[in-house]
Amino acid sequence: MEVLLGITGKDFTLIACSKAAMRGATILKASDDKTRSLNKHTLMAFSGEAGDTIQFAEYIQANAQLYSMRNGTDLSPSALAHFIRGELASSLRSRKPYNVNLLLGGFDPITGKPSLYWMDYLAALTAAPYAAHGYAQYYCLSILDKHHNPNIDFEQGMKVLRMCTDELKRRLPIDFKGMLVKVIDKDGIREVEYNDDARIACP
Protein backbone atom coordinates (compact mmCIF):
# COMPACT_ATOMS: atom_id res chain seq x y z
CA MET A 1 0.00 0.00 0.00
CA GLU A 2 2.99 2.34 0.38
CA VAL A 3 4.03 4.83 -2.29
CA LEU A 4 7.74 5.44 -2.94
CA LEU A 5 9.06 7.70 -5.73
CA GLY A 6 12.59 8.69 -6.70
CA ILE A 7 13.69 11.20 -9.35
CA THR A 8 17.21 12.32 -10.31
CA GLY A 9 18.08 15.60 -11.99
CA LYS A 10 21.15 17.52 -13.06
CA ASP A 11 22.52 17.98 -9.54
CA PHE A 12 19.97 16.52 -7.11
CA THR A 13 17.95 13.44 -6.20
CA LEU A 14 14.35 13.66 -4.96
CA ILE A 15 12.87 10.98 -2.71
CA ALA A 16 9.13 11.05 -1.93
CA CYS A 17 7.16 8.63 0.23
CA SER A 18 3.56 8.43 1.40
CA LYS A 19 2.85 9.48 5.00
CA ALA A 20 0.27 6.79 5.75
CA ALA A 21 1.38 3.71 7.68
CA MET A 22 -1.12 1.06 6.65
CA ARG A 23 -2.05 -2.49 7.57
CA GLY A 24 -4.30 -3.75 4.84
CA ALA A 25 -7.07 -1.17 4.43
CA THR A 26 -6.47 0.31 7.91
CA ILE A 27 -4.43 3.49 8.40
CA LEU A 28 -2.37 3.15 11.58
CA LYS A 29 -0.49 6.46 11.35
CA ALA A 30 -0.94 9.54 9.17
CA SER A 31 2.54 11.08 9.53
CA ASP A 32 4.97 8.20 9.05
CA ASP A 33 8.54 8.85 7.84
CA LYS A 34 9.61 5.91 5.66
CA THR A 35 13.16 7.22 5.16
CA ARG A 36 16.46 6.85 6.98
CA SER A 37 19.55 9.00 6.51
CA LEU A 38 22.62 6.76 6.10
CA ASN A 39 25.19 9.56 5.91
CA LYS A 40 25.33 13.21 4.87
CA HIS A 41 24.65 12.50 1.18
CA THR A 42 22.68 9.23 1.14
CA LEU A 43 19.02 8.59 1.97
CA MET A 44 17.13 5.29 2.01
CA ALA A 45 13.34 4.95 1.59
CA PHE A 46 11.67 1.64 2.42
CA SER A 47 8.38 -0.21 2.15
CA GLY A 48 7.17 -3.70 2.97
CA GLU A 49 6.31 -5.62 6.13
CA ALA A 50 6.09 -3.21 9.07
CA GLY A 51 8.53 -4.96 11.43
CA ASP A 52 11.02 -5.94 8.73
CA THR A 53 11.30 -2.43 7.28
CA ILE A 54 12.18 -0.64 10.53
CA GLN A 55 14.54 -3.37 11.73
CA PHE A 56 16.40 -3.63 8.43
CA ALA A 57 16.58 0.15 7.91
CA GLU A 58 18.01 0.75 11.39
CA TYR A 59 20.50 -2.11 10.92
CA ILE A 60 21.77 -0.58 7.66
CA GLN A 61 21.81 2.93 9.16
CA ALA A 62 23.87 1.75 12.16
CA ASN A 63 26.39 -0.08 9.95
CA ALA A 64 26.80 2.92 7.62
CA GLN A 65 27.42 5.23 10.59
CA LEU A 66 29.84 2.71 12.16
CA TYR A 67 31.87 2.64 8.93
CA SER A 68 31.99 6.46 8.88
CA MET A 69 33.19 6.62 12.50
CA ARG A 70 35.83 3.92 12.08
CA ASN A 71 37.27 5.22 8.80
CA GLY A 72 36.66 8.96 9.02
CA THR A 73 34.93 8.99 5.64
CA ASP A 74 31.47 8.21 4.31
CA LEU A 75 30.65 5.40 1.91
CA SER A 76 29.51 6.57 -1.52
CA PRO A 77 25.90 5.92 -2.59
CA SER A 78 27.13 3.20 -4.96
CA ALA A 79 29.10 1.42 -2.21
CA LEU A 80 26.12 1.60 0.17
CA ALA A 81 23.78 0.23 -2.51
CA HIS A 82 26.00 -2.80 -3.05
CA PHE A 83 26.41 -3.33 0.71
CA ILE A 84 22.61 -3.25 1.20
CA ARG A 85 22.13 -5.58 -1.76
CA GLY A 86 24.59 -8.04 -0.17
CA GLU A 87 22.70 -7.95 3.15
CA LEU A 88 19.38 -8.55 1.37
CA ALA A 89 20.89 -11.46 -0.58
CA SER A 90 22.21 -13.03 2.63
CA SER A 91 18.84 -12.53 4.31
CA LEU A 92 17.06 -14.13 1.34
CA ARG A 93 19.03 -17.33 1.91
CA SER A 94 18.24 -17.48 5.63
CA ARG A 95 15.23 -18.96 7.42
CA LYS A 96 13.69 -15.52 8.06
CA PRO A 97 14.27 -13.25 5.06
CA TYR A 98 13.45 -9.55 5.20
CA ASN A 99 10.43 -8.50 3.13
CA VAL A 100 11.67 -5.00 2.25
CA ASN A 101 11.66 -2.93 -0.94
CA LEU A 102 14.05 0.02 -1.11
CA LEU A 103 14.95 3.19 -2.97
CA LEU A 104 18.42 4.57 -2.26
CA GLY A 105 19.03 8.16 -3.31
CA GLY A 106 22.32 9.96 -3.03
CA PHE A 107 24.73 12.59 -4.28
CA ASP A 108 28.41 11.76 -4.70
CA PRO A 109 30.41 14.84 -3.60
CA ILE A 110 33.54 13.52 -5.35
CA THR A 111 32.05 13.07 -8.83
CA GLY A 112 29.34 15.71 -8.32
CA LYS A 113 26.67 13.38 -9.72
CA PRO A 114 23.31 12.33 -8.25
CA SER A 115 22.30 8.67 -8.14
CA LEU A 116 19.24 6.53 -7.49
CA TYR A 117 19.12 2.78 -6.86
CA TRP A 118 16.08 0.51 -6.98
CA MET A 119 16.07 -2.65 -4.84
CA ASP A 120 13.42 -5.22 -4.06
CA TYR A 121 12.98 -7.97 -1.49
CA LEU A 122 14.61 -10.52 -3.85
CA ALA A 123 17.88 -8.51 -3.68
CA ALA A 124 17.61 -7.21 -7.25
CA LEU A 125 19.58 -3.97 -7.69
CA THR A 126 19.64 -1.47 -10.51
CA ALA A 127 20.66 2.15 -10.95
CA ALA A 128 17.89 4.22 -12.50
CA PRO A 129 17.17 7.86 -13.44
CA TYR A 130 13.75 7.49 -11.76
CA ALA A 131 12.06 4.69 -9.86
CA ALA A 132 8.93 3.75 -7.92
CA HIS A 133 7.70 1.12 -5.49
CA GLY A 134 4.20 0.15 -4.46
CA TYR A 135 1.10 1.36 -6.28
CA ALA A 136 3.07 4.37 -7.56
CA GLN A 137 4.71 2.26 -10.24
CA TYR A 138 1.35 1.50 -11.89
CA TYR A 139 0.36 5.16 -12.21
CA CYS A 140 3.59 7.19 -12.32
CA LEU A 141 6.15 5.39 -14.49
CA SER A 142 4.42 6.44 -17.72
CA ILE A 143 4.48 10.09 -16.58
CA LEU A 144 8.17 9.81 -15.69
CA ASP A 145 8.91 8.12 -19.02
CA LYS A 146 7.41 11.06 -20.86
CA HIS A 147 8.56 14.05 -18.80
CA HIS A 148 11.88 13.10 -17.20
CA ASN A 149 15.29 13.88 -18.65
CA PRO A 150 18.67 13.78 -16.87
CA ASN A 151 19.29 17.53 -17.17
CA ILE A 152 16.19 18.85 -15.36
CA ASP A 153 16.74 21.40 -12.61
CA PHE A 154 15.15 21.30 -9.14
CA GLU A 155 12.02 23.23 -10.10
CA GLN A 156 11.39 20.99 -13.10
CA GLY A 157 11.92 17.94 -10.89
CA MET A 158 9.33 19.20 -8.42
CA LYS A 159 6.93 19.85 -11.30
CA VAL A 160 7.28 16.23 -12.50
CA LEU A 161 6.77 15.02 -8.91
CA ARG A 162 3.58 17.11 -8.64
CA MET A 163 2.30 15.50 -11.85
CA CYS A 164 2.84 12.10 -10.25
CA THR A 165 1.20 12.94 -6.92
CA ASP A 166 -1.74 14.61 -8.66
CA GLU A 167 -2.26 11.46 -10.73
CA LEU A 168 -2.11 9.33 -7.57
CA LYS A 169 -4.62 11.52 -5.74
CA ARG A 170 -7.09 11.33 -8.62
CA ARG A 171 -6.75 7.64 -9.48
CA LEU A 172 -5.48 5.71 -6.44
CA PRO A 173 -8.37 4.09 -4.53
CA ILE A 174 -6.73 4.72 -1.11
CA ASP A 175 -5.91 7.83 0.90
CA PHE A 176 -2.14 7.79 1.35
CA LYS A 177 -2.18 11.01 3.51
CA GLY A 178 0.07 13.04 1.23
CA MET A 179 3.78 12.86 0.53
CA LEU A 180 6.94 13.49 2.53
CA VAL A 181 9.58 14.87 0.13
CA LYS A 182 13.34 15.07 0.71
CA VAL A 183 16.11 16.25 -1.60
CA ILE A 184 19.76 15.18 -1.63
CA ASP A 185 22.30 17.51 -3.24
CA LYS A 186 25.81 18.88 -2.65
CA ASP A 187 24.62 20.54 0.59
CA GLY A 188 23.30 17.29 2.07
CA ILE A 189 19.79 16.03 2.84
CA ARG A 190 16.87 18.33 3.57
CA GLU A 191 13.11 18.07 3.76
CA VAL A 192 11.15 20.09 1.21
CA GLU A 193 7.90 21.92 1.91
CA TYR A 194 5.35 20.17 -0.27
CA ASN A 195 1.76 21.21 -0.90
CA ASP A 196 -0.20 18.01 -1.41
CA ASP A 197 -3.29 19.84 -2.66
CA ALA A 198 -1.55 21.73 -5.48
CA ARG A 199 -2.63 20.41 -8.86
CA ILE A 200 -0.80 20.65 -12.13
CA ALA A 201 -2.06 19.73 -15.57
CA CYS A 202 0.00 17.30 -17.62
CA PRO A 203 0.90 18.97 -20.95
N, C-alpha and C positions, 0 to 999 in steps of 0.2 A: 504493500500500500504506500510505501514511501516514494518520494520524488527526489531524485538527485540529478543535477545538471552541471556540466562543466564546459567552459568556453575559453579558448586561448585567443589572444590578440597579438598585436605587434610587440608589446612589452608588458603584458599582464596575463594573469589567468583568473577567471571568475569561477567560483564554486557556489552553487545555490542548492539549498535543501529545504524540504517542507518542514514546517514547524510542528505538525501533528504527530504525536506518538500514538500509534494505533495497534490494537489487537483485534484482528478481524474487522468488523464494522464499528467497533467501539473506539472512541477517541479517549485515550488515557491522560494526555497532556497536550496543551495547545501552544506551548512555547519551548519545544524541545530543540536542543542544539545537537545535530548529528555530525558535528565536525570535531576534530582534534588537531591541535597545532603540534607538529613533530619537531620543528625547529623554526628559526626566524623566517625561512623562505619556503616552507613546505607545509601543506595542509591536507588532511585526510578526511573525506566524507564517507559515511558508512550507512548501510541498510541491511536488513535481514532479521534473524531471530533476536529478540530483545536482549537476552542475557549474553549471547555470543558476541553481539556487536560491541557492547560496552567493554566486556572483558578483553576481547581481542584488540580493540582500539587503545585501551590503556596499557596493555602489554607492549604494543608497538611503540607507543609514545614514550614509555619508560625506557625501552631499549635505545631509542633514538637519542634521548637526552643523556643516557649513560655513556653512549659513544662520544657525544659532544664534550662531556665533562672529562672523560679519560684522555681524549686526544686533542682537546683544545680547538677543534674544528668541527663544522657541521657536515653531515653526509649530504651529497647532492640529491636532488629529487630522483634522478635515475638510479642512484645507488640504493636509496630507500625503497623505491618501487621493486627492485630485484630482491632486496632483503624481505620485504613483505610477501612477495610472491613465493619465496622459499619457505617462509613460515606457514603460508596457506597450503603449500604442497605437502609439507611434513604433516600438518594437521589432517589433510585429506586421507593420508595413509594410516591414521591412528584409529582407535576405537570410537573416539568422540570428536569428529571433525567440526570445525567452526562453519556455521552457515552465515557467511558474511559477504556482501558485495561492496566494492570500494571504488571511489574515485580519488586519485592522488594528484593534487595540483601543486605546482611549484614554480619558482623562478630561480634560475642558476645565476648567482652574482658574478661568476667567473666568465661564463660565455655571454651573459646578458640576454639569455633566451628563456621564454616561458615554456612550461611543459605540462602535459596532462596525461595521466595513465588510467586506463580502465582495467579493473580486475573483477573477477567473479568468484563465487564460492568453490569453483573447480580449479582455482589457481591459474586461470588463463590471464595473461597480461599482454596489453598492447598500448603503445603510445598513440594518441589521437588528437586532432585539432579541436574536437568537441566530442562530448560523450554524455550518456544518460543511463540511469538505472531506474527500475520500477516502471510505473505506468507512464512516466515521462517519455520513455523511448518510443512508445506507440504514437504519441501525438507530436513530439517535438523534433525528431530526427529529420523529418522532411523539411521543416522550417529551417533548421540549421544547414541542411544540404544546400538549400537555395540561397540563404542570405549570409552565410559565414565565408570569410576569406582570411588568410593568415595575417593580413596587414591592417585589420580594423583597429581603430583606436578605442579608448575606454568608453567614450560616449556611444559609439556604434555598437560596441559589445553589450552595453546595457540596453540599447534599443532592441537588439536581437533577443536578449533575455526577456524583455517585456513582451515581445511577440510570443515567446514560448509560454510564459505564465498566463498571458491573456487567453491563449488557446486552451490551456489546462483548466482555467476557471470556467470557460464556456462549455467544455466538452467532457471533462472528467466527472464521473458520477459520484465522487466523494468530495467532502470539504477537507482540504489538506491544511487549512489555517494559515495560508500565506507562505512566503518564502523568506528564509534567512540567507543573506547574500554576503559573501566575503571575497575580497580581491587580494591576490598575491602579486607584488611587483618588487622593484629594486629597493623599496623602502620597508618591505616586510609584509605582514598580514594585517589587514584591517577589515572591520565590518562596515558595510555600506548601507546607508539609509535607503530603504526600498519601499516605495508606495505600491502595495498590492492591488489597490483599486484603480490605478492608472491603466487606461486602455490605449492600445495603439493599433492602428489598422495595418494589416500586411499589404504592401504594395503589390 
